[in-house]
Amino acid sequence: MAKALRCSELREMSTEDLQEKLATMKAQLLKLRVQKYVSAQPSKISEMCVVRKDVARLLTVLSQRVRAEARVEYNGKKYAPRDLRPQLTHAMRLRLRPSQKAIKSLRVQKAEKAFPLRRYAIKE
């Protein structure tokens, strides 16, 4: 049975090496699928599971790398792609910003100016 790849080892590899490894793994998976119907050896069928998971690991590491690069690129910018924005609930995304909450109408501003908060000092 083939030994599974480790994500820690994959993260140390360059992107080009990962792309090459992904291509070879996909080709190997294709061969195993063909062999499954031709000979159907149990060892080959069990190896398919390992190769399929290795392909998933490779794709995961590649996508994490792309997202990390995008995160660095959009850091501090006004707009960012939706998948890089904070994952909040729909209600939290739609609520007013603190600056919008603090806005008061002209009538309220005049009332607060005309009748400020009274402060009293109590003598003992």
N, CA, C and O atoms as a GROMACS GRO file, in nm:
protein
  496
    1MET      N    1   0.084  -0.119   0.000
    1MET     CA    2   0.000   0.000   0.000
    1MET      C    3   0.088   0.125   0.000
    1MET      O    4   0.190   0.129   0.069
    2ALA      N    5   0.050   0.224  -0.076
    2ALA     CA    6   0.128   0.347  -0.090
    2ALA      C    7   0.120   0.430   0.038
    2ALA      O    8   0.018   0.430   0.108
    3LYS      N    9   0.230   0.500   0.067
    3LYS     CA   10   0.235   0.585   0.187
    3LYS      C   11   0.175   0.721   0.153
    3LYS      O   12   0.205   0.779   0.049
    4ALA      N   13   0.092   0.771   0.241
    4ALA     CA   14   0.025   0.900   0.218
    4ALA      C   15   0.123   1.015   0.235
    4ALA      O   16   0.219   1.006   0.312
    5LEU      N   17   0.098   1.122   0.161
    5LEU     CA   18   0.180   1.244   0.172
    5LEU      C   19   0.144   1.317   0.301
    5LEU      O   20   0.033   1.305   0.353
    6ARG      N   21   0.240   1.394   0.351
    6ARG     CA   22   0.216   1.474   0.471
    6ARG      C   23   0.207   1.621   0.431
    6ARG      O   24   0.288   1.669   0.352
    7CYS      N   25   0.110   1.691   0.487
    7CYS     CA   26   0.089   1.832   0.453
    7CYS      C   27   0.209   1.917   0.493
    7CYS      O   28   0.242   2.014   0.424
    8SER      N   29   0.275   1.883   0.603
    8SER     CA   30   0.392   1.960   0.646
    8SER      C   31   0.504   1.951   0.542
    8SER      O   32   0.575   2.048   0.519
    9GLU      N   33   0.520   1.833   0.480
    9GLU     CA   34   0.620   1.817   0.374
    9GLU      C   35   0.578   1.893   0.249
    9GLU      O   36   0.662   1.952   0.180
   10LEU      N   37   0.449   1.891   0.220
   10LEU     CA   38   0.399   1.959   0.100
   10LEU      C   39   0.416   2.110   0.111
   10LEU      O   40   0.444   2.176   0.011
   11ARG      N   41   0.400   2.165   0.231
   11ARG     CA   42   0.412   2.310   0.248
   11ARG      C   43   0.555   2.359   0.227
   11ARG      O   44   0.577   2.475   0.195
   12GLU      N   45   0.652   2.270   0.245
   12GLU     CA   46   0.792   2.306   0.224
   12GLU      C   47   0.829   2.308   0.076
   12GLU      O   48   0.928   2.370   0.038
   13MET      N   49   0.750   2.240  -0.008
   13MET     CA   50   0.779   2.234  -0.151
   13MET      C   51   0.738   2.364  -0.220
   13MET      O   52   0.655   2.440  -0.170
   14SER      N   53   0.799   2.389  -0.338
   14SER     CA   54   0.763   2.508  -0.415
   14SER      C   55   0.632   2.484  -0.489
   14SER      O   56   0.586   2.370  -0.500
   15THR      N   57   0.572   2.590  -0.538
   15THR     CA   58   0.444   2.580  -0.608
   15THR      C   59   0.458   2.498  -0.736
   15THR      O   60   0.369   2.419  -0.769
   16GLU      N   61   0.569   2.516  -0.807
   16GLU     CA   62   0.591   2.441  -0.932
   16GLU      C   63   0.601   2.291  -0.902
   16GLU      O   64   0.545   2.209  -0.975
   17ASP      N   65   0.674   2.256  -0.794
   17ASP     CA   66   0.686   2.115  -0.756
   17ASP      C   67   0.550   2.057  -0.720
   17ASP      O   68   0.518   1.943  -0.755
   18LEU      N   69   0.470   2.136  -0.651
   18LEU     CA   70   0.336   2.090  -0.613
   18LEU      C   71   0.249   2.066  -0.737
   18LEU      O   72   0.174   1.969  -0.743
   19GLN      N   73   0.260   2.156  -0.835
   19GLN     CA   74   0.182   2.140  -0.959
   19GLN      C   75   0.223   2.012  -1.031
   19GLN      O   76   0.138   1.937  -1.080
   20GLU      N   77   0.355   1.987  -1.038
   20GLU     CA   78   0.405   1.865  -1.103
   20GLU      C   79   0.357   1.741  -1.029
   20GLU      O   80   0.312   1.644  -1.090
   21LYS      N   81   0.367   1.745  -0.896
   21LYS     CA   82   0.324   1.632  -0.813
   21LYS      C   83   0.175   1.606  -0.832
   21LYS      O   84   0.131   1.491  -0.836
   22LEU      N   85   0.098   1.713  -0.842
   22LEU     CA   86  -0.047   1.700  -0.863
   22LEU      C   87  -0.076   1.634  -0.996
   22LEU      O   88  -0.164   1.547  -1.005
   23ALA      N   89  -0.003   1.673  -1.100
   23ALA     CA   90  -0.024   1.613  -1.232
   23ALA      C   91   0.010   1.465  -1.231
   23ALA      O   92  -0.062   1.384  -1.289
   24THR      N   93   0.120   1.427  -1.164
   24THR     CA   94   0.157   1.285  -1.159
   24THR      C   95   0.056   1.206  -1.077
   24THR      O   96   0.023   1.093  -1.113
   25MET      N   97   0.007   1.264  -0.969
   25MET     CA   98  -0.092   1.195  -0.886
   25MET      C   99  -0.223   1.173  -0.960
   25MET      O  100  -0.286   1.068  -0.949
   26LYS      N  101  -0.264   1.276  -1.036
   26LYS     CA  102  -0.388   1.261  -1.113
   26LYS      C  103  -0.372   1.154  -1.221
   26LYS      O  104  -0.465   1.078  -1.247
   27ALA      N  105  -0.254   1.150  -1.284
   27ALA     CA  106  -0.227   1.046  -1.384
   27ALA      C  107  -0.228   0.908  -1.320
   27ALA      O  108  -0.282   0.813  -1.376
   28GLN      N  109  -0.169   0.898  -1.201
   28GLN     CA  110  -0.166   0.771  -1.128
   28GLN      C  111  -0.309   0.728  -1.092
   28GLN      O  112  -0.343   0.610  -1.102
   29LEU      N  113  -0.390   0.822  -1.050
   29LEU     CA  114  -0.529   0.792  -1.015
   29LEU      C  115  -0.606   0.743  -1.136
   29LEU      O  116  -0.688   0.652  -1.126
   30LEU      N  117  -0.579   0.804  -1.251
   30LEU     CA  118  -0.645   0.761  -1.375
   30LEU      C  119  -0.607   0.617  -1.409
   30LEU      O  120  -0.693   0.538  -1.448
   31LYS      N  121  -0.477   0.583  -1.395
   31LYS     CA  122  -0.431   0.446  -1.422
   31LYS      C  123  -0.497   0.347  -1.327
   31LYS      O  124  -0.537   0.238  -1.367
   32LEU      N  125  -0.507   0.386  -1.200
   32LEU     CA  126  -0.569   0.298  -1.101
   32LEU      C  127  -0.716   0.274  -1.132
   32LEU      O  128  -0.767   0.164  -1.112
   33ARG      N  129  -0.784   0.378  -1.180
   33ARG     CA  130  -0.926   0.362  -1.215
   33ARG      C  131  -0.942   0.264  -1.330
   33ARG      O  132  -1.036   0.184  -1.332
   34VAL      N  133  -0.851   0.271  -1.427
   34VAL     CA  134  -0.856   0.177  -1.540
   34VAL      C  135  -0.828   0.036  -1.491
   34VAL      O  136  -0.897  -0.058  -1.529
   35GLN      N  137  -0.725   0.021  -1.406
   35GLN     CA  138  -0.688  -0.111  -1.355
   35GLN      C  139  -0.799  -0.172  -1.269
   35GLN      O  140  -0.812  -0.294  -1.262
   36LYS      N  141  -0.876  -0.087  -1.206
   36LYS     CA  142  -0.986  -0.135  -1.122
   36LYS      C  143  -1.084  -0.219  -1.205
   36LYS      O  144  -1.132  -0.323  -1.159
   37TYR      N  145  -1.114  -0.173  -1.326
   37TYR     CA  146  -1.209  -0.244  -1.410
   37TYR      C  147  -1.144  -0.355  -1.490
   37TYR      O  148  -1.213  -0.448  -1.532
   38VAL      N  149  -1.014  -0.348  -1.512
   38VAL     CA  150  -0.945  -0.450  -1.591
   38VAL      C  151  -0.911  -0.570  -1.504
   38VAL      O  152  -0.948  -0.683  -1.536
   39SER      N  153  -0.838  -0.546  -1.392
   39SER     CA  154  -0.792  -0.659  -1.311
   39SER      C  155  -0.861  -0.669  -1.175
   39SER      O  156  -0.882  -0.779  -1.124
   40ALA      N  157  -0.896  -0.557  -1.117
   40ALA     CA  158  -0.966  -0.550  -0.988
   40ALA      C  159  -0.889  -0.618  -0.875
   40ALA      O  160  -0.945  -0.697  -0.800
   41GLN      N  161  -0.758  -0.587  -0.864
   41GLN     CA  162  -0.680  -0.639  -0.753
   41GLN      C  163  -0.713  -0.558  -0.628
   41GLN      O  164  -0.723  -0.435  -0.634
   42PRO      N  165  -0.731  -0.624  -0.515
   42PRO     CA  166  -0.766  -0.551  -0.393
   42PRO      C  167  -0.662  -0.446  -0.352
   42PRO      O  168  -0.697  -0.341  -0.299
   43SER      N  169  -0.534  -0.476  -0.378
   43SER     CA  170  -0.429  -0.380  -0.340
   43SER      C  171  -0.441  -0.251  -0.420
   43SER      O  172  -0.418  -0.142  -0.368
   44LYS      N  173  -0.477  -0.264  -0.548
   44LYS     CA  174  -0.491  -0.145  -0.633
   44LYS      C  175  -0.612  -0.062  -0.590
   44LYS      O  176  -0.608   0.061  -0.592
   45ILE      N  177  -0.719  -0.130  -0.552
   45ILE     CA  178  -0.840  -0.060  -0.511
   45ILE      C  179  -0.814   0.017  -0.381
   45ILE      O  180  -0.861   0.130  -0.366
   46SER      N  181  -0.740  -0.043  -0.288
   46SER     CA  182  -0.710   0.026  -0.162
   46SER      C  183  -0.611   0.141  -0.185
   46SER      O  184  -0.613   0.240  -0.113
   47GLU      N  185  -0.525   0.126  -0.287
   47GLU     CA  186  -0.430   0.233  -0.319
   47GLU      C  187  -0.502   0.355  -0.377
   47GLU      O  188  -0.455   0.468  -0.363
   48MET      N  189  -0.616   0.332  -0.442
   48MET     CA  190  -0.695   0.442  -0.498
   48MET      C  191  -0.735   0.542  -0.391
   48MET      O  192  -0.731   0.663  -0.413
   49CYS      N  193  -0.774   0.491  -0.276
   49CYS     CA  194  -0.818   0.578  -0.166
   49CYS      C  195  -0.704   0.668  -0.122
   49CYS      O  196  -0.724   0.788  -0.097
   50VAL      N  197  -0.583   0.611  -0.111
   50VAL     CA  198  -0.467   0.688  -0.067
   50VAL      C  199  -0.434   0.796  -0.169
   50VAL      O  200  -0.408   0.911  -0.132
   51VAL      N  201  -0.435   0.760  -0.297
   51VAL     CA  202  -0.400   0.856  -0.403
   51VAL      C  203  -0.504   0.967  -0.410
   51VAL      O  204  -0.470   1.083  -0.429
   52ARG      N  205  -0.632   0.932  -0.394
   52ARG     CA  206  -0.738   1.031  -0.399
   52ARG      C  207  -0.722   1.134  -0.286
   52ARG      O  208  -0.740   1.254  -0.306
   53LYS      N  209  -0.687   1.084  -0.167
   53LYS     CA  210  -0.667   1.175  -0.054
   53LYS      C  211  -0.541   1.260  -0.073
   53LYS      O  212  -0.537   1.375  -0.030
   54ASP      N  213  -0.438   1.202  -0.137
   54ASP     CA  214  -0.316   1.279  -0.166
   54ASP      C  215  -0.346   1.394  -0.261
   54ASP      O  216  -0.294   1.504  -0.245
   55VAL      N  217  -0.430   1.368  -0.361
   55VAL     CA  218  -0.470   1.473  -0.455
   55VAL      C  219  -0.543   1.584  -0.379
   55VAL      O  220  -0.520   1.702  -0.403
   56ALA      N  221  -0.629   1.544  -0.287
   56ALA     CA  222  -0.703   1.642  -0.206
   56ALA      C  223  -0.607   1.725  -0.120
   56ALA      O  224  -0.625   1.846  -0.107
   57ARG      N  225  -0.506   1.660  -0.062
   57ARG     CA  226  -0.407   1.732   0.019
   57ARG      C  227  -0.330   1.832  -0.066
   57ARG      O  228  -0.308   1.946  -0.024
   58LEU      N  229  -0.289   1.789  -0.185
   58LEU     CA  230  -0.215   1.879  -0.275
   58LEU      C  231  -0.300   2.000  -0.311
   58LEU      O  232  -0.251   2.114  -0.308
   59LEU      N  233  -0.426   1.977  -0.346
   59LEU     CA  234  -0.514   2.087  -0.383
   59LEU      C  235  -0.538   2.181  -0.265
   59LEU      O  236  -0.548   2.302  -0.282
   60THR      N  237  -0.548   2.124  -0.145
   60THR     CA  238  -0.568   2.205  -0.025
   60THR      C  239  -0.449   2.296   0.000
   60THR      O  240  -0.466   2.415   0.026
   61VAL      N  241  -0.328   2.241  -0.009
   61VAL     CA  242  -0.207   2.320   0.015
   61VAL      C  243  -0.195   2.430  -0.091
   61VAL      O  244  -0.159   2.543  -0.059
   62LEU      N  245  -0.224   2.396  -0.217
   62LEU     CA  246  -0.217   2.496  -0.324
   62LEU      C  247  -0.318   2.608  -0.303
   62LEU      O  248  -0.285   2.725  -0.319
   63SER      N  249  -0.441   2.572  -0.266
   63SER     CA  250  -0.544   2.675  -0.246
   63SER      C  251  -0.512   2.761  -0.124
   63SER      O  252  -0.538   2.881  -0.125
   64GLN      N  253  -0.456   2.701  -0.019
   64GLN     CA  254  -0.417   2.779   0.099
   64GLN      C  255  -0.309   2.880   0.063
   64GLN      O  256  -0.309   2.993   0.112
   65ARG      N  257  -0.217   2.838  -0.024
   65ARG     CA  258  -0.109   2.926  -0.067
   65ARG      C  259  -0.164   3.043  -0.148
   65ARG      O  260  -0.123   3.158  -0.129
   66VAL      N  261  -0.258   3.014  -0.238
   66VAL     CA  262  -0.318   3.120  -0.320
   66VAL      C  263  -0.395   3.218  -0.232
   66VAL      O  264  -0.387   3.340  -0.252
   67ARG      N  265  -0.470   3.166  -0.134
   67ARG     CA  266  -0.546   3.253  -0.044
   67ARG      C  267  -0.454   3.340   0.041
   67ARG      O  268  -0.484   3.456   0.066
   68ALA      N  269  -0.342   3.283   0.086
   68ALA     CA  270  -0.246   3.359   0.167
   68ALA      C  271  -0.185   3.473   0.085
   68ALA      O  272  -0.168   3.584   0.135
   69GLU      N  273  -0.153   3.446  -0.041
   69GLU     CA  274  -0.098   3.550  -0.129
   69GLU      C  275  -0.202   3.659  -0.153
   69GLU      O  276  -0.168   3.778  -0.153
   70ALA      N  277  -0.328   3.619  -0.174
   70ALA     CA  278  -0.434   3.717  -0.197
   70ALA      C  279  -0.457   3.801  -0.071
   70ALA      O  280  -0.483   3.921  -0.080
   71ARG      N  281  -0.448   3.738   0.045
   71ARG     CA  282  -0.467   3.809   0.172
   71ARG      C  283  -0.360   3.917   0.189
   71ARG      O  284  -0.390   4.028   0.234
   72VAL      N  285  -0.236   3.884   0.153
   72VAL     CA  286  -0.126   3.981   0.162
   72VAL      C  287  -0.148   4.094   0.061
   72VAL      O  288  -0.126   4.211   0.093
   73GLU      N  289  -0.193   4.058  -0.060
   73GLU     CA  290  -0.213   4.158  -0.165
   73GLU      C  291  -0.323   4.258  -0.129
   73GLU      O  292  -0.308   4.378  -0.154
   74TYR      N  293  -0.432   4.210  -0.069
   74TYR     CA  294  -0.546   4.296  -0.038
   74TYR      C  295  -0.541   4.354   0.103
   74TYR      O  296  -0.634   4.422   0.145
   75ASN      N  297  -0.433   4.329   0.177
   75ASN     CA  298  -0.423   4.380   0.314
   75ASN      C  299  -0.414   4.533   0.314
   75ASN      O  300  -0.328   4.590   0.248
   76GLY      N  301  -0.504   4.598   0.387
   76GLY     CA  302  -0.505   4.744   0.396
   76GLY      C  303  -0.579   4.813   0.284
   76GLY      O  304  -0.590   4.936   0.286
   77LYS      N  305  -0.630   4.740   0.185
   77LYS     CA  306  -0.704   4.801   0.075
   77LYS      C  307  -0.848   4.825   0.118
   77LYS      O  308  -0.897   4.765   0.214
   78LYS      N  309  -0.915   4.914   0.047
   78LYS     CA  310  -1.054   4.947   0.082
   78LYS      C  311  -1.148   4.830   0.053
   78LYS      O  312  -1.237   4.800   0.132
   79TYR      N  313  -1.127   4.764  -0.060
   79TYR     CA  314  -1.213   4.652  -0.099
   79TYR      C  315  -1.132   4.523  -0.103
   79TYR      O  316  -1.012   4.524  -0.132
   80ALA      N  317  -1.199   4.412  -0.072
   80ALA     CA  318  -1.135   4.281  -0.076
   80ALA      C  319  -1.234   4.182  -0.136
   80ALA      O  320  -1.355   4.207  -0.131
   81PRO      N  321  -1.187   4.072  -0.193
   81PRO     CA  322  -1.279   3.971  -0.244
   81PRO      C  323  -1.368   3.917  -0.131
   81PRO      O  324  -1.330   3.920  -0.014
   82ARG      N  325  -1.484   3.868  -0.167
   82ARG     CA  326  -1.581   3.825  -0.066
   82ARG      C  327  -1.528   3.711   0.021
   82ARG      O  328  -1.557   3.706   0.140
   83ASP      N  329  -1.450   3.620  -0.038
   83ASP     CA  330  -1.402   3.508   0.043
   83ASP      C  331  -1.292   3.549   0.141
   83ASP      O  332  -1.256   3.470   0.228
   84LEU      N  333  -1.238   3.671   0.127
   84LEU     CA  334  -1.138   3.719   0.222
   84LEU      C  335  -1.197   3.812   0.328
   84LEU      O  336  -1.130   3.848   0.424
   85ARG      N  337  -1.323   3.849   0.311
   85ARG     CA  338  -1.389   3.935   0.409
   85ARG      C  339  -1.427   3.852   0.532
   85ARG      O  340  -1.434   3.729   0.523
   86PRO      N  341  -1.453   3.917   0.646
   86PRO     CA  342  -1.489   3.841   0.766
   86PRO      C  343  -1.617   3.761   0.746
   86PRO      O  344  -1.714   3.808   0.686
   87GLN      N  345  -1.617   3.638   0.797
   87GLN     CA  346  -1.732   3.549   0.784
   87GLN      C  347  -1.828   3.579   0.898
   87GLN      O  348  -1.814   3.524   1.008
   88LEU      N  349  -1.926   3.666   0.874
   88LEU     CA  350  -2.023   3.704   0.975
   88LEU      C  351  -2.161   3.653   0.936
   88LEU      O  352  -2.180   3.602   0.825
   89THR      N  353  -2.257   3.667   1.027
   89THR     CA  354  -2.394   3.632   0.992
   89THR      C  355  -2.451   3.742   0.902
   89THR      O  356  -2.396   3.852   0.895
   90HIS      N  357  -2.558   3.712   0.834
   90HIS     CA  358  -2.621   3.807   0.743
   90HIS      C  359  -2.664   3.932   0.818
   90HIS      O  360  -2.645   4.044   0.770
   91ALA      N  361  -2.722   3.913   0.937
   91ALA     CA  362  -2.768   4.027   1.018
   91ALA      C  363  -2.650   4.115   1.060
   91ALA      O  364  -2.661   4.238   1.060
   92MET      N  365  -2.540   4.052   1.096
   92MET     CA  366  -2.422   4.129   1.138
   92MET      C  367  -2.361   4.208   1.022
   92MET      O  368  -2.310   4.318   1.041
   93ARG      N  369  -2.368   4.151   0.902
   93ARG     CA  370  -2.314   4.222   0.786
   93ARG      C  371  -2.401   4.342   0.750
   93ARG      O  372  -2.350   4.442   0.699
   94LEU      N  373  -2.532   4.334   0.776
   94LEU     CA  374  -2.624   4.440   0.736
   94LEU      C  375  -2.644   4.549   0.842
   94LEU      O  376  -2.702   4.654   0.812
   95ARG      N  377  -2.596   4.526   0.963
   95ARG     CA  378  -2.621   4.626   1.067
   95ARG      C  379  -2.541   4.754   1.040
   95ARG      O  380  -2.446   4.756   0.963
   96LEU      N  381  -2.585   4.862   1.108
   96LEU     CA  382  -2.521   4.992   1.089
   96LEU      C  383  -2.380   4.994   1.148
   96LEU      O  384  -2.353   4.927   1.248
   97ARG      N  385  -2.293   5.070   1.085
   97ARG     CA  386  -2.158   5.090   1.137
   97ARG      C  387  -2.166   5.187   1.256
   97ARG      O  388  -2.264   5.261   1.266
   98PRO      N  389  -2.068   5.188   1.344
   98PRO     CA  390  -2.072   5.279   1.460
   98PRO      C  391  -2.088   5.426   1.422
   98PRO      O  392  -2.157   5.500   1.491
   99SER      N  393  -2.024   5.469   1.313
   99SER     CA  394  -2.037   5.609   1.271
   99SER      C  395  -2.180   5.639   1.225
   99SER      O  396  -2.229   5.750   1.245
  100GLN      N  397  -2.245   5.541   1.164
  100GLN     CA  398  -2.383   5.561   1.119
  100GLN      C  399  -2.479   5.563   1.238
  100GLN      O  400  -2.577   5.636   1.238
  101LYS      N  401  -2.449   5.481   1.341
  101LYS     CA  402  -2.533   5.478   1.460
  101LYS      C  403  -2.527   5.611   1.536
  101LYS      O  404  -2.625   5.653   1.596
  102ALA      N  405  -2.411   5.677   1.533
  102ALA     CA  406  -2.390   5.799   1.610
  102ALA      C  407  -2.455   5.922   1.548
  102ALA      O  408  -2.466   6.025   1.614
  103ILE      N  409  -2.497   5.914   1.423
  103ILE     CA  410  -2.556   6.030   1.354
  103ILE      C  411  -2.690   6.066   1.421
  103ILE      O  412  -2.774   5.979   1.446
  104LYS      N  413  -2.708   6.196   1.450
  104LYS     CA  414  -2.831   6.244   1.512
  104LYS      C  415  -2.897   6.346   1.420
  104LYS      O  416  -2.830   6.419   1.347
  105SER      N  417  -3.029   6.349   1.425
  105SER     CA  418  -3.102   6.445   1.342
  105SER      C  419  -3.080   6.586   1.395
  105SER      O  420  -3.038   6.605   1.509
  106LEU      N  421  -3.109   6.685   1.312
  106LEU     CA  422  -3.092   6.825   1.350
  106LEU      C  423  -3.178   6.859   1.470
  106LEU      O  424  -3.135   6.933   1.559
  107ARG      N  425  -3.300   6.806   1.474
  107ARG     CA  426  -3.392   6.834   1.585
  107ARG      C  427  -3.334   6.783   1.717
  107ARG      O  428  -3.342   6.852   1.819
  108VAL      N  429  -3.276   6.663   1.717
  108VAL     CA  430  -3.218   6.606   1.839
  108VAL      C  431  -3.096   6.686   1.881
  108VAL      O  432  -3.074   6.710   2.000
  109GLN      N  433  -3.016   6.729   1.783
  109GLN     CA  434  -2.896   6.809   1.814
  109GLN      C  435  -2.936   6.940   1.882
  109GLN      O  436  -2.874   6.982   1.981
  110LYS      N  437  -3.041   7.006   1.829
  110LYS     CA  438  -3.088   7.132   1.889
  110LYS      C  439  -3.142   7.110   2.030
  110LYS      O  440  -3.117   7.190   2.119
  111ALA      N  441  -3.215   7.000   2.050
  111ALA     CA  442  -3.272   6.971   2.182
  111ALA      C  443  -3.162   6.946   2.284
  111ALA      O  444  -3.171   6.993   2.397
  112GLU      N  445  -3.060   6.872   2.244
  112GLU     CA  446  -2.949   6.845   2.336
  112GLU      C  447  -2.872   6.972   2.370
  112GLU      O  448  -2.825   6.988   2.483
  113LYS      N  449  -2.859   7.061   2.273
  113LYS     CA  450  -2.789   7.187   2.298
  113LYS      C  451  -2.872   7.279   2.388
  113LYS      O  452  -2.817   7.346   2.476
  114ALA      N  453  -3.003   7.282   2.366
  114ALA     CA  454  -3.090   7.370   2.444
  114ALA      C  455  -3.108   7.319   2.587
  114ALA      O  456  -3.116   7.399   2.680
  115PHE      N  457  -3.113   7.189   2.606
  115PHE     CA  458  -3.135   7.130   2.738
  115PHE      C  459  -3.022   7.033   2.771
  115PHE      O  460  -3.041   6.911   2.765
  116PRO      N  461  -2.905   7.087   2.806
  116PRO     CA  462  -2.794   6.996   2.837
  116PRO      C  463  -2.820   6.919   2.966
  116PRO      O  464  -2.908   6.955   3.044
  117LEU      N  465  -2.745   6.814   2.987
  117LEU     CA  466  -2.758   6.731   3.106
  117LEU      C  467  -2.721   6.813   3.229
  117LEU      O  468  -2.613   6.872   3.235
  118ARG      N  469  -2.811   6.817   3.328
  118ARG     CA  470  -2.787   6.894   3.450
  118ARG      C  471  -2.702   6.810   3.547
  118ARG      O  472  -2.730   6.693   3.570
  119ARG      N  473  -2.600   6.874   3.601
  119ARG     CA  474  -2.514   6.806   3.698
  119ARG      C  475  -2.530   6.879   3.832
  119ARG      O  476  -2.515   7.001   3.840
  120TYR      N  477  -2.559   6.805   3.935
  120TYR     CA  478  -2.580   6.863   4.067
  120TYR      C  479  -2.475   6.809   4.163
  120TYR      O  480  -2.439   6.692   4.159
  121ALA      N  481  -2.428   6.898   4.249
  121ALA     CA  482  -2.336   6.857   4.355
  121ALA      C  483  -2.414   6.856   4.486
  121ALA      O  484  -2.483   6.952   4.517
  122ILE      N  485  -2.402   6.749   4.561
  122ILE     CA  486  -2.475   6.737   4.687
  122ILE      C  487  -2.379   6.766   4.801
  122ILE      O  488  -2.273   6.704   4.811
  123LYS      N  489  -2.418   6.863   4.889
  123LYS     CA  490  -2.335   6.895   5.005
  123LYS      C  491  -2.375   6.805   5.120
  123LYS      O  492  -2.491   6.768   5.136
  124GLU      N  493  -2.277   6.772   5.198
  124GLU     CA  494  -2.307   6.689   5.316
  124GLU      C  495  -2.299   6.769   5.442
  124GLU      O  496  -2.321   6.715   5.551
   0.00000   0.00000   0.00000
